[in-house]
């Protein structure tokens, strides 16, 4: 495929992951010049094309909250300076962080596009910030101005688009799914899985949550489910991750003497595929206050390995739509944990149903492949 002459594009993401790498490489297939502004690049699978120019700014800080906000604001200032000096003639493709950086399109003349998969300020509701809050009101107002001015406005699902629609006409929103980290999955038998072997998990039916354990992730529902199975020695609940609520949840499990609930830190990039493949059921949690405004990428990773999922999310969430469309998962609200318990019990005892849901997960994964990055570029170039 021939490159387009005299087209320069700049991709912005303070914390670049496999998705950012995919976007960069896909654009480089078509554009003469591709640059990236980022604080870090985490390579998982796909390598960044060495011809892509990178300008490093300060890294994203996960916690505490004050340092996280400071890292956002500092990055915002640095990005603005680079846009006004080094990248005045580049087209801009904003991906994720800092979350307010897309509003810079109100201050620069560049052709400015963005991918929205966490909708701000709506997602701030999970922190207690309400619509009457002055920050919420100002951000919402700026969204209307920013989205209207945007060249191409992408999002990753219908329910997320529903939320964005309050700020801009639906016809302006381009809906394209993202993709899983894992594109060429090599299945490993559980008997040979090094994660299972090293953690003594042979013979266990593993219900796994892997991800952040922050103030807004409500991982306590996993502990509540584990308590319901306290006397079942075949089903093990596994919580892998880190965050400020980790110690609190560990204390609850310890006090209640729940031997069926274990905690582990985030695994290395090398071990991560094996830890994921160890799960018999993967749990994905989406706070009901942000039900439309986000799609956890872990849901796609579970599909790649053919792992049935248990979604704890609202009925108006993208996750519930996935469960209905693909049959790879069951979705329950936080008030329906008894139904979630019944689902775990049933699928752990019914091999045929388990295999059907596993196959459905693999079929669903075909919709979330790396080729989607090329579709973003095609839509971007579609005048």
C-alpha positions as CSV (number, residue, x, y, z in Angstrom):
1,X,0.0,0.0,0.0
2,X,1.4,3.4,-1.0
3,X,2.0,6.1,1.6
4,X,0.2,9.4,1.3
5,X,2.7,12.1,0.6
6,X,2.8,15.3,2.7
7,X,0.6,14.0,5.5
8,X,1.9,14.2,9.0
9,X,0.1,12.9,12.0
10,X,0.8,13.1,15.7
11,X,-0.7,10.6,18.1
12,X,-1.0,11.6,21.8
13,X,-1.3,9.3,24.8
14,X,0.5,9.9,28.1
15,X,0.6,6.2,28.9
16,X,0.9,4.3,25.6
17,X,0.0,0.6,25.6
18,X,-0.6,-2.0,22.9
19,X,-3.6,0.0,21.5
20,X,-1.5,3.1,21.0
21,X,1.3,1.0,19.4
22,X,-1.3,-0.5,17.0
23,X,-2.7,3.0,16.1
24,X,0.9,4.3,15.4
25,X,1.8,1.3,13.3
26,X,-1.5,1.4,11.3
27,X,-1.1,5.1,10.6
28,X,2.5,4.5,9.5
29,X,1.3,2.1,6.9
30,X,-0.4,5.1,5.2
31,X,1.2,8.3,6.4
32,X,4.6,9.7,5.4
33,X,5.3,10.9,8.9
34,X,4.0,9.6,12.2
35,X,5.0,11.0,15.6
36,X,3.9,10.1,19.2
37,X,3.8,12.3,22.3
38,X,3.9,10.0,25.4
39,X,5.2,9.5,28.9
40,X,5.9,5.8,28.4
41,X,5.5,3.0,25.9
42,X,4.4,-0.4,27.3
43,X,5.0,-3.0,24.6
44,X,2.8,-6.1,24.8
45,X,3.1,-8.2,21.7
46,X,3.3,-5.7,18.9
47,X,6.5,-3.7,18.6
48,X,6.5,0.0,17.7
49,X,7.9,0.7,14.2
50,X,11.3,2.3,14.9
51,X,10.7,4.9,12.2
52,X,7.9,6.5,14.4
53,X,9.3,9.6,16.2
54,X,8.6,9.8,19.9
55,X,8.6,12.9,22.1
56,X,8.7,11.9,25.8
57,X,6.9,13.9,28.4
58,X,6.3,13.1,32.1
59,X,5.0,9.7,32.9
60,X,1.4,9.0,34.1
61,X,1.2,8.4,37.9
62,X,-1.4,6.0,39.0
63,X,-1.6,7.1,42.7
64,X,-2.0,8.8,45.0
65,X,-4.8,11.0,43.6
66,X,-2.9,14.4,44.1
67,X,0.2,13.1,42.2
68,X,-2.0,11.6,39.5
69,X,-3.8,15.0,39.0
70,X,-0.4,16.8,39.0
71,X,0.9,14.4,36.4
72,X,-2.1,15.1,34.2
73,X,-1.8,18.8,34.4
74,X,1.9,18.8,33.8
75,X,1.5,16.6,30.8
76,X,-1.3,18.9,29.5
77,X,1.0,21.9,29.7
78,X,3.8,20.0,27.9
79,X,1.5,18.7,25.2
80,X,0.1,22.2,24.6
81,X,3.6,23.6,24.3
82,X,4.7,21.0,21.8
83,X,1.5,21.5,19.7
84,X,2.2,25.3,19.6
85,X,5.9,24.9,18.7
86,X,7.0,21.6,17.1
87,X,3.7,20.2,15.8
88,X,1.8,23.1,14.4
89,X,1.4,21.5,11.0
90,X,0.6,18.0,12.1
91,X,-2.8,16.4,12.2
92,X,-3.6,15.3,15.7
93,X,-5.0,11.9,16.9
94,X,-5.7,11.9,20.6
95,X,-6.1,8.5,22.3
96,X,-6.5,8.5,26.0
97,X,-4.4,10.4,28.6
98,X,-4.4,12.9,30.1
99,X,-8.2,12.7,30.0
100,X,-8.7,16.4,29.5
101,X,-6.1,16.8,26.7
102,X,-8.6,16.5,23.8
103,X,-10.0,19.9,24.9
104,X,-6.8,21.4,23.6
105,X,-8.4,21.3,20.1
106,X,-10.2,24.5,21.3
107,X,-6.9,26.2,21.5
108,X,-5.0,25.0,18.4
109,X,-5.7,25.1,14.7
110,X,-4.6,21.6,13.9
111,X,-6.9,19.1,12.3
112,X,-7.8,17.3,15.6
113,X,-9.4,13.8,16.0
114,X,-9.9,11.7,19.1
115,X,-10.8,8.2,20.3
116,X,-13.1,8.3,23.4
117,X,-13.5,5.1,25.4
118,X,-13.8,6.6,28.9
119,X,-16.4,9.4,28.8
120,X,-15.5,12.4,30.9
121,X,-16.9,14.1,33.0
122,X,-19.6,11.4,33.2
123,X,-17.1,8.8,34.6
124,X,-16.3,11.1,37.5
125,X,-19.7,10.1,39.0
126,X,-18.0,7.0,40.5
127,X,-15.9,9.3,42.6
128,X,-18.9,11.2,44.0
129,X,-18.8,14.2,41.6
130,X,-22.3,15.0,40.5
131,X,-23.7,16.9,37.5
132,X,-24.3,20.0,39.6
133,X,-20.6,20.2,40.4
134,X,-18.9,23.2,38.8
135,X,-16.1,21.1,37.3
136,X,-18.7,18.8,35.8
137,X,-20.7,21.7,34.3
138,X,-17.7,23.4,32.8
139,X,-16.3,20.1,31.4
140,X,-19.6,19.2,29.9
141,X,-19.9,22.7,28.2
142,X,-16.4,22.3,26.8
143,X,-17.2,18.9,25.5
144,X,-19.9,20.3,23.4
145,X,-17.6,22.9,21.9
146,X,-14.7,20.4,21.5
147,X,-16.7,17.5,19.9
148,X,-18.4,19.9,17.5
149,X,-15.0,21.1,16.3
150,X,-13.4,17.7,16.1
151,X,-12.4,16.4,12.6
152,X,-13.1,12.7,13.4
153,X,-14.7,11.5,16.7
154,X,-14.3,7.8,17.3
155,X,-15.7,5.7,20.1
156,X,-15.6,1.9,20.7
157,X,-19.2,0.8,21.3
158,X,-22.9,1.7,20.9
159,X,-23.5,2.3,24.6
160,X,-20.5,4.6,24.9
161,X,-21.8,6.4,21.8
162,X,-25.2,6.8,23.6
163,X,-23.4,8.7,26.3
164,X,-21.4,10.9,24.0
165,X,-24.5,11.8,22.1
166,X,-25.5,14.2,24.8
167,X,-22.6,16.4,23.6
168,X,-22.7,16.0,19.9
169,X,-24.9,14.8,17.0
170,X,-25.0,11.0,16.7
171,X,-24.1,11.2,13.0
172,X,-20.7,12.6,13.9
173,X,-19.7,9.6,16.1
174,X,-17.8,6.8,14.4
175,X,-18.2,3.5,16.3
176,X,-15.4,1.0,15.9
177,X,-14.3,-1.7,18.4
178,X,-10.8,-1.9,19.8
179,X,-8.9,-5.2,20.1
180,X,-7.3,-7.6,22.5
181,X,-3.7,-7.7,23.6
182,X,-3.6,-11.3,22.5
183,X,-3.9,-11.9,18.8
184,X,-2.0,-15.2,18.3
185,X,-3.1,-17.3,21.3
186,X,-1.2,-20.5,22.0
187,X,-3.4,-22.6,24.3
188,X,-1.5,-24.4,27.1
189,X,-3.0,-27.3,28.9
190,X,-3.7,-26.6,32.5
191,X,-1.5,-29.4,33.6
192,X,1.4,-27.7,31.9
193,X,0.5,-24.1,32.8
194,X,3.4,-22.6,34.8
195,X,1.1,-20.3,36.7
196,X,-1.1,-23.1,37.9
197,X,1.9,-25.3,38.7
198,X,3.8,-22.5,40.7
199,X,0.7,-21.5,42.6
200,X,-0.5,-25.1,43.4
201,X,-3.8,-24.6,41.6
202,X,-4.2,-28.1,40.0
203,X,-7.8,-29.4,40.2
204,X,-9.3,-26.0,41.2
205,X,-12.1,-24.3,39.3
206,X,-10.7,-20.7,39.3
207,X,-12.9,-17.7,39.3
208,X,-10.6,-14.8,38.6
209,X,-10.5,-11.0,38.8
210,X,-7.4,-9.4,37.4
211,X,-7.0,-5.7,37.4
212,X,-6.9,-2.5,39.5
213,X,-8.2,-2.6,43.0
214,X,-8.9,1.1,43.5
215,X,-11.6,3.1,45.3
216,X,-13.9,2.9,42.3
217,X,-13.5,-0.7,41.1
218,X,-15.8,-2.4,43.7
219,X,-13.8,-5.6,43.9
220,X,-15.5,-6.3,47.1
221,X,-18.2,-8.0,45.1
222,X,-15.6,-10.7,44.3
223,X,-15.1,-11.2,48.0
224,X,-18.8,-11.3,48.6
225,X,-19.2,-14.0,46.0
226,X,-16.3,-15.9,47.5
227,X,-18.0,-15.9,50.9
228,X,-21.0,-17.5,49.3
229,X,-18.8,-20.4,48.3
230,X,-16.8,-20.5,51.6
231,X,-17.6,-24.2,52.1
232,X,-16.9,-25.3,48.6
233,X,-13.3,-26.6,48.4
234,X,-13.4,-27.0,44.6
235,X,-14.0,-23.4,43.6
236,X,-11.2,-20.9,44.2
237,X,-11.6,-17.1,43.9
238,X,-8.5,-15.3,42.8
239,X,-7.9,-11.6,42.9
240,X,-4.8,-10.4,41.0
241,X,-3.8,-6.8,41.0
242,X,-2.9,-3.8,43.2
243,X,-4.5,-0.7,44.6
244,X,-5.5,1.2,47.8
245,X,-8.3,-1.3,48.6
246,X,-6.1,-4.4,48.4
247,X,-5.2,-4.4,52.1
248,X,-8.8,-3.7,53.2
249,X,-10.1,-6.7,51.2
250,X,-7.3,-8.9,52.4
251,X,-8.3,-8.1,56.0
252,X,-11.9,-9.0,55.3
253,X,-10.9,-12.4,53.8
254,X,-8.5,-13.0,56.7
255,X,-11.0,-12.1,59.4
256,X,-13.7,-14.4,57.9
257,X,-11.2,-17.2,57.4
258,X,-12.0,-17.5,53.7
259,X,-9.5,-20.1,52.4
260,X,-11.2,-20.0,49.0
261,X,-10.1,-16.4,48.2
262,X,-6.5,-15.7,47.3
263,X,-4.7,-12.5,46.4
264,X,-1.7,-12.1,44.1
265,X,0.1,-9.1,42.7
266,X,0.1,-8.1,39.0
267,X,2.0,-10.7,37.0
268,X,4.9,-10.0,34.7
269,X,4.3,-9.6,31.0
270,X,5.8,-13.1,30.5
271,X,3.5,-14.7,33.1
272,X,0.3,-12.7,32.3
273,X,-0.9,-14.9,29.5
274,X,-0.6,-18.0,31.7
275,X,-2.3,-16.3,34.7
276,X,-5.2,-15.3,32.4
277,X,-5.4,-18.8,30.8
278,X,-5.6,-20.3,34.3
279,X,-9.0,-18.8,34.9
280,X,-12.2,-20.9,34.3
281,X,-14.4,-17.8,34.7
282,X,-13.1,-14.2,34.3
283,X,-14.9,-11.5,36.3
284,X,-15.2,-8.0,34.8
285,X,-16.6,-5.3,37.0
286,X,-18.1,-2.0,35.7
287,X,-19.5,0.5,38.2
288,X,-23.2,1.1,37.5
289,X,-22.6,4.9,37.7
290,X,-20.3,4.6,34.7
291,X,-22.2,1.8,32.9
292,X,-22.2,3.5,29.5
293,X,-19.0,5.4,29.8
294,X,-16.4,2.6,29.7
295,X,-15.5,-0.8,28.2
296,X,-12.8,-2.7,30.2
297,X,-10.2,-4.2,27.8
298,X,-9.9,-7.2,30.0
299,X,-13.3,-8.4,28.6
300,X,-11.6,-8.7,25.2
301,X,-8.6,-10.5,26.6
302,X,-10.8,-13.1,28.2
303,X,-12.5,-13.7,24.9
304,X,-9.2,-14.3,23.2
305,X,-8.5,-17.3,25.5
306,X,-12.1,-18.7,25.2
307,X,-12.8,-18.0,28.9
308,X,-16.5,-17.5,29.8
309,X,-17.0,-14.3,31.7
310,X,-19.1,-13.1,34.6
311,X,-19.9,-9.4,34.1
312,X,-21.0,-7.3,37.1
313,X,-22.5,-4.3,35.4
314,X,-25.7,-2.4,34.7
315,X,-28.2,-3.5,32.1
316,X,-27.4,-0.5,29.9
317,X,-23.7,-1.3,29.8
318,X,-21.7,-2.3,26.7
319,X,-20.8,-5.5,28.7
320,X,-24.4,-6.5,29.0
321,X,-24.7,-6.0,25.2
322,X,-21.7,-8.2,24.6
323,X,-23.2,-11.0,26.8
324,X,-26.5,-10.8,24.9
325,X,-24.9,-10.6,21.5
326,X,-22.2,-13.2,21.8
327,X,-23.3,-15.6,24.6
328,X,-19.8,-15.6,26.0
329,X,-20.9,-14.3,29.4
330,X,-23.6,-13.6,31.9
331,X,-24.2,-10.1,33.2
332,X,-25.6,-9.3,36.6
333,X,-26.0,-6.1,38.6
334,X,-24.4,-5.6,42.0
335,X,-27.8,-6.4,43.6
336,X,-28.0,-9.8,41.8
337,X,-25.1,-11.6,43.3
338,X,-27.3,-14.6,44.2
339,X,-28.0,-15.0,40.5
340,X,-24.2,-14.7,39.9
341,X,-23.7,-17.4,42.5
342,X,-26.1,-19.7,40.7
343,X,-24.4,-19.1,37.4
344,X,-21.0,-20.0,38.8
345,X,-22.4,-23.1,40.4
346,X,-24.1,-24.2,37.2
347,X,-21.2,-23.6,34.8
348,X,-18.7,-25.3,37.1
349,X,-20.9,-28.4,37.1
350,X,-22.1,-28.4,33.5
351,X,-19.3,-29.3,31.2
352,X,-21.4,-28.9,28.0
353,X,-22.6,-25.4,28.9
354,X,-19.1,-24.4,29.8
355,X,-17.8,-25.6,26.4
356,X,-20.6,-23.8,24.6
357,X,-19.7,-20.5,26.4
358,X,-16.0,-21.0,25.8
359,X,-16.7,-21.5,22.1
360,X,-18.8,-18.4,22.1
361,X,-15.9,-16.4,23.6
362,X,-13.6,-17.5,20.8
363,X,-16.2,-16.5,18.2
364,X,-16.6,-13.1,19.9
365,X,-12.9,-12.6,19.9
366,X,-12.9,-12.5,16.0
367,X,-14.7,-9.1,16.2
368,X,-11.8,-7.6,18.3
369,X,-8.7,-8.3,16.3
370,X,-5.7,-6.0,15.4
371,X,-7.2,-5.4,12.0
372,X,-9.6,-3.0,13.7
373,X,-6.6,-0.5,14.0
374,X,-6.5,-0.4,10.2
375,X,-10.3,0.2,10.1
376,X,-9.7,3.3,12.3
377,X,-7.2,4.6,9.7
378,X,-9.6,3.8,6.8
379,X,-12.4,5.7,8.5
380,X,-10.0,8.6,9.3
381,X,-9.1,8.9,5.6
382,X,-12.7,8.6,4.5
383,X,-13.7,12.1,3.5
